[in-house]
């Protein structure tokens, strides 16, 4: 057992319960919101989030891991207000989300740059994990970085290595956004391993977008957790393919190296709510409880394997 920091305070890892390993509360461009989103109603959005998360708790989910970091609009005071009004545990992250360059705040400051100092990304990440985020008192519990179709650009590599170094200093686990169609999870594993990362503490995010069992088993055989975490995003891979892939991996003995989630959010500003509902009507927090778990059971996945993916794997991730 170990202590896991949630938005409302530390809990024992044994008390996390059923966990969805990759969900967002809000995905926002805060600068965009403040300048152009004239219809934003803070109180309404908070109330909607409380409703959605409380509904998820009512479906038997106890905890979500929220990898909303720099680049995705992390704003902890808003999340605190929501967490205080729901029994669902919210666990937040630190890190940097980019597919290409790092933010300009880091372009000229860091090892070997114009202002040659220790890597500020590592300093910030470690502070978020050990002291708290900004002045909120909320500590992050895990790290996040990304590698997309563009591959290991200099900015992506710098962020990933900083995440790896922060892991080595703190022991905090890591989630990596990957593109399985370019097999970028293997690249992430290699870079993180070079930094001394324990690959059993790494979730290879969005692995559920792939049906390539050889690729997925290669990642899992190296020790990492497969993030089968985009249920509901049927435009990227149909429901049946997602369910069949998880069922086949369970049949092959990989339930202990998979976690489940939707990568959903209460609000995301990448497209309008109406367009989202029309394109991906099942992309919501309820989908796994209402549709995915029954479908997995129909395909022969045992309740024990489901418990392993929802309870044991997330717990082990933090222990």
Wavefront OBJ file of the C-alpha trace (Angstrom):
o trace
v 0.000 0.000 0.000
v 1.044 3.591 -0.551
v -0.358 7.087 -0.272
v -1.963 8.663 -3.343
v -2.601 12.392 -3.431
v -6.096 13.358 -4.582
v -7.546 16.831 -5.027
v -9.152 16.643 -1.594
v -6.181 15.061 0.155
v -4.124 11.873 0.437
v -5.736 8.430 0.429
v -4.390 4.929 0.721
v -3.918 3.197 -2.619
v -6.118 0.381 -1.326
v -8.995 2.861 -1.109
v -8.951 3.986 -4.737
v -11.589 1.393 -5.611
v -12.699 1.139 -9.232
v -10.519 3.479 -11.277
v -10.759 4.899 -14.780
v -7.141 5.605 -15.614
v -7.501 8.442 -18.146
v -10.332 10.967 -17.940
v -10.404 14.748 -18.042
v -12.722 17.097 -16.210
v -12.045 20.108 -18.438
v -9.879 20.438 -21.539
v -9.603 24.159 -22.139
v -7.365 26.710 -23.727
v -7.563 29.199 -20.878
v -6.120 32.032 -22.954
v -8.659 31.289 -25.692
v -11.472 31.044 -23.147
v -10.681 34.390 -21.578
v -10.483 36.185 -24.917
v -13.025 34.543 -27.187
v -15.398 32.221 -25.346
v -18.100 34.775 -24.579
v -20.690 32.194 -23.571
v -18.610 30.657 -20.768
v -20.606 30.353 -17.539
v -18.274 29.234 -14.753
v -20.990 28.276 -12.282
v -22.957 26.364 -14.897
v -19.908 24.426 -16.069
v -18.962 23.509 -12.493
v -22.505 22.330 -11.770
v -22.525 20.204 -14.927
v -19.204 18.636 -13.972
v -20.444 17.827 -10.470
v -23.533 16.226 -12.009
v -21.557 14.115 -14.486
v -18.955 12.972 -11.972
v -21.554 12.177 -9.310
v -23.417 10.129 -11.901
v -20.216 8.220 -12.613
v -19.788 7.526 -8.914
v -23.337 6.202 -8.890
v -22.348 3.738 -11.612
v -19.705 2.215 -9.350
v -16.570 4.127 -10.336
v -14.689 5.507 -7.331
v -11.711 7.379 -8.820
v -10.568 8.982 -12.046
v -7.025 9.867 -13.004
v -7.053 13.244 -14.768
v -3.931 13.842 -16.905
v -4.795 17.463 -17.706
v -1.432 19.218 -17.638
v 0.264 22.271 -19.113
v -0.972 22.466 -22.689
v -4.460 21.188 -21.880
v -5.660 23.991 -19.627
v -5.049 22.677 -16.117
v -6.630 25.039 -13.560
v -6.758 23.439 -10.138
v -8.955 25.962 -8.254
v -11.867 25.018 -10.535
v -11.179 21.315 -10.017
v -11.064 21.845 -6.257
v -14.549 23.340 -6.274
v -15.843 20.328 -8.175
v -14.046 17.780 -5.994
v -15.561 19.296 -2.865
v -19.051 18.596 -4.232
v -18.656 14.964 -5.321
v -17.659 11.722 -3.628
v -15.664 10.672 -6.686
v -11.922 10.885 -6.052
v -10.019 13.079 -8.517
v -6.301 12.468 -9.014
v -4.424 15.097 -11.028
v -1.148 15.148 -12.909
v 1.800 17.312 -13.806
v 3.750 17.381 -17.026
v 3.605 18.911 -20.474
v 1.328 18.060 -23.408
v 2.774 18.883 -26.814
v 3.076 17.151 -30.179
v 5.784 19.495 -31.466
v 7.462 22.389 -29.658
v 7.580 23.260 -26.013
v 6.025 26.559 -24.869
v 8.007 29.738 -25.406
v 8.499 30.062 -21.651
v 11.073 27.277 -21.973
v 12.641 28.009 -25.372
v 15.602 29.974 -24.039
v 15.957 28.669 -20.494
v 17.430 25.287 -19.718
v 20.575 23.189 -20.120
v 22.765 24.492 -22.944
v 20.383 27.296 -23.871
v 20.764 31.080 -23.747
v 20.058 30.989 -20.021
v 21.978 27.856 -19.117
v 20.382 26.496 -15.965
v 19.040 23.193 -14.691
v 15.975 21.950 -16.595
v 13.084 24.123 -15.344
v 10.526 21.541 -16.471
v 11.914 19.046 -13.993
v 11.900 21.677 -11.241
v 8.253 22.516 -11.897
v 7.141 18.894 -12.166
v 8.865 17.877 -8.935
v 7.403 20.871 -7.133
v 3.883 19.964 -8.295
v 4.391 16.434 -6.989
v 6.071 17.191 -3.684
v 4.891 20.661 -2.621
v 1.690 21.286 -4.560
v 0.415 22.993 -7.682
v 0.606 26.793 -7.629
v -0.736 27.932 -4.247
v -3.596 25.418 -4.061
v -2.004 22.861 -1.767
v -3.093 20.141 -4.212
v -0.293 17.729 -5.094
v -0.095 15.970 -8.424
v 0.164 12.186 -8.178
v 1.479 11.257 -11.609
v 3.246 12.629 -14.692
v 2.108 13.134 -18.289
v 3.830 13.658 -21.638
v 2.943 12.951 -25.259
v 4.319 11.647 -28.533
v 2.094 11.812 -31.580
v 2.309 11.131 -35.314
v 4.984 13.831 -35.623
v 7.305 11.603 -33.632
v 10.170 12.498 -31.324
v 10.546 16.180 -32.164
v 13.065 18.142 -30.073
v 10.268 19.626 -27.984
v 8.581 16.263 -27.415
v 11.883 14.656 -26.465
v 12.763 17.416 -24.022
v 9.384 17.153 -22.303
v 9.564 13.366 -22.193
v 13.051 13.301 -20.721
v 12.020 15.886 -18.124
v 9.085 13.672 -17.161
v 11.450 10.716 -16.895
v 13.842 12.649 -14.680
v 11.008 13.806 -12.431
v 9.884 10.187 -12.108
v 13.366 9.111 -11.062
v 13.484 11.850 -8.420
v 10.012 11.228 -6.995
v 8.875 7.743 -7.980
v 5.663 9.180 -9.451
v 4.198 7.040 -12.260
v 3.809 8.271 -15.837
v 1.113 8.348 -18.510
v 2.167 8.932 -22.114
v -0.212 10.015 -24.857
v 0.821 7.919 -27.859
v -0.249 7.232 -31.422
v -0.353 3.434 -31.727
v -0.542 3.556 -35.534
v 3.029 4.892 -35.603
v 4.002 2.579 -32.725
v 5.195 5.607 -30.791
v 4.700 3.736 -27.532
v 7.900 1.852 -28.278
v 9.747 5.130 -28.779
v 8.397 6.431 -25.473
v 9.503 3.291 -23.689
v 13.016 3.603 -25.115
v 13.426 7.273 -24.177
v 12.002 6.804 -20.696
v 14.149 3.722 -20.128
v 17.237 5.774 -21.053
v 16.274 8.174 -18.258
v 16.080 5.329 -15.746
v 12.286 5.030 -15.632
v 10.685 1.867 -14.270
v 8.546 0.860 -17.250
v 6.077 -0.956 -15.005
v 5.102 2.530 -13.797
v 4.224 3.748 -17.291
v 0.811 3.750 -18.938
v 1.087 3.718 -22.722
v -1.953 5.853 -23.383
v -4.417 5.299 -26.246
v -3.228 1.758 -26.872
v -6.908 0.918 -27.230
v -6.958 2.704 -30.595
v -5.100 -0.284 -32.059
v -5.977 -3.891 -32.898
v -2.308 -4.781 -33.503
v -1.887 -7.459 -30.875
v 1.803 -7.989 -31.589
v 2.517 -4.302 -30.915
v 0.354 -4.206 -27.809
v 1.861 -7.362 -26.338
v 5.365 -6.048 -27.031
v 4.588 -2.973 -24.954
v 3.056 -5.047 -22.183
v 5.887 -7.591 -22.194
v 8.280 -4.715 -21.478
v 6.257 -4.147 -18.308
v 4.074 -1.163 -19.180
v 0.334 -0.797 -18.728
v -1.775 -0.585 -21.869
v -4.157 2.350 -21.736
v -7.364 0.983 -23.278
v -8.681 4.422 -22.612
v -10.702 5.802 -25.503
v -13.939 3.877 -25.292
v -16.618 5.944 -26.979
v -14.298 7.448 -29.593
v -15.710 5.097 -32.196
v -14.622 7.378 -35.047
v -11.040 6.338 -34.246
v -11.791 2.633 -33.771
v -15.213 0.959 -33.690
v -16.684 -0.281 -30.433
v -16.569 -3.945 -31.450
v -12.879 -3.762 -32.311
v -12.049 -2.100 -28.993
v -13.981 -4.685 -27.000
v -12.618 -7.628 -28.971
v -9.037 -6.433 -28.524
v -9.403 -6.177 -24.751
v -11.158 -9.557 -24.604
v -8.431 -11.230 -26.659
v -5.684 -9.732 -24.518
v -7.475 -10.945 -21.386
v -7.710 -14.405 -22.921
v -3.963 -14.261 -23.530
v -3.243 -13.363 -19.917
v -2.770 -9.592 -20.157
v -5.585 -8.361 -17.900
v -2.968 -7.382 -15.326
v -1.374 -4.981 -17.815
v -4.440 -3.073 -18.985
v -6.401 -0.134 -17.620
v -9.753 1.147 -18.860
v -11.073 4.656 -19.513
v -12.788 6.901 -22.054
v -10.469 9.940 -22.336
v -13.745 11.841 -21.943
v -14.387 15.192 -20.291
v -17.179 17.302 -18.897
v -16.221 19.997 -21.382
v -13.651 20.206 -24.170
v -13.199 23.272 -26.363
v -11.694 21.471 -29.358
v -15.139 21.315 -30.980
v -18.672 22.379 -30.138
v -20.746 20.254 -27.731
v -23.311 19.717 -30.479
v -20.714 18.457 -32.947
v -19.257 16.183 -30.290
v -22.624 14.612 -29.471
v -23.368 14.037 -33.146
v -19.984 12.535 -34.050
v -19.325 10.467 -30.894
v -22.596 10.050 -28.945
v -21.109 7.380 -26.665
v -18.044 9.422 -25.689
v -19.038 10.039 -22.085
v -18.204 8.775 -18.610
v -21.111 6.279 -18.551
v -20.100 4.220 -21.573
v -17.770 1.725 -19.858
v -20.191 0.985 -17.018
v -23.285 0.805 -19.217
v -21.959 -0.734 -22.441
v -18.335 -1.871 -22.345
v -18.333 -4.051 -19.240
v -21.473 -5.967 -20.308
v -19.941 -6.472 -23.761
v -16.686 -7.750 -22.256
v -18.605 -10.218 -20.095
v -20.492 -11.434 -23.167
v -17.130 -12.162 -24.796
v -16.043 -14.272 -21.852
v -14.047 -11.755 -19.817
v -14.388 -12.768 -16.187
v -15.413 -10.522 -13.320
v -11.975 -11.200 -11.874
v -10.272 -9.832 -14.983
v -12.537 -6.784 -14.926
v -11.649 -6.205 -11.283
v -7.990 -6.567 -12.185
v -8.232 -3.848 -14.852
v -10.340 -1.450 -12.770
v -8.890 -2.029 -9.287
v -5.638 -3.965 -9.185
v -3.795 -2.348 -12.099
v -4.406 1.280 -11.009
v -3.549 0.391 -7.434
v -0.289 -1.262 -8.491
v 0.512 1.769 -10.672
v 0.909 3.835 -7.486
v 2.482 1.199 -5.243
l 1 2 3 4 5 6 7 8 9 10 11 12 13 14 15 16 17 18 19 20 21 22 23 24 25 26 27 28 29 30 31 32 33 34 35 36 37 38 39 40 41 42 43 44 45 46 47 48 49 50 51 52 53 54 55 56 57 58 59 60 61 62 63 64 65 66 67 68 69 70 71 72 73 74 75 76 77 78 79 80 81 82 83 84 85 86 87 88 89 90 91 92 93 94 95 96 97 98 99 100 101 102 103 104 105 106 107 108 109 110 111 112 113 114 115 116 117 118 119 120 121 122 123 124 125 126 127 128 129 130 131 132 133 134 135 136 137 138 139 140 141 142 143 144 145 146 147 148 149 150 151 152 153 154 155 156 157 158 159 160 161 162 163 164 165 166 167 168 169 170 171 172 173 174 175 176 177 178 179 180 181 182 183 184 185 186 187 188 189 190 191 192 193 194 195 196 197 198 199 200 201 202 203 204 205 206 207 208 209 210 211 212 213 214 215 216 217 218 219 220 221 222 223 224 225 226 227 228 229 230 231 232 233 234 235 236 237 238 239 240 241 242 243 244 245 246 247 248 249 250 251 252 253 254 255 256 257 258 259 260 261 262 263 264 265 266 267 268 269 270 271 272 273 274 275 276 277 278 279 280 281 282 283 284 285 286 287 288 289 290 291 292 293 294 295 296 297 298 299 300 301 302 303 304 305 306 307 308 309 310 311 312 313 314 315 316 317 318 319
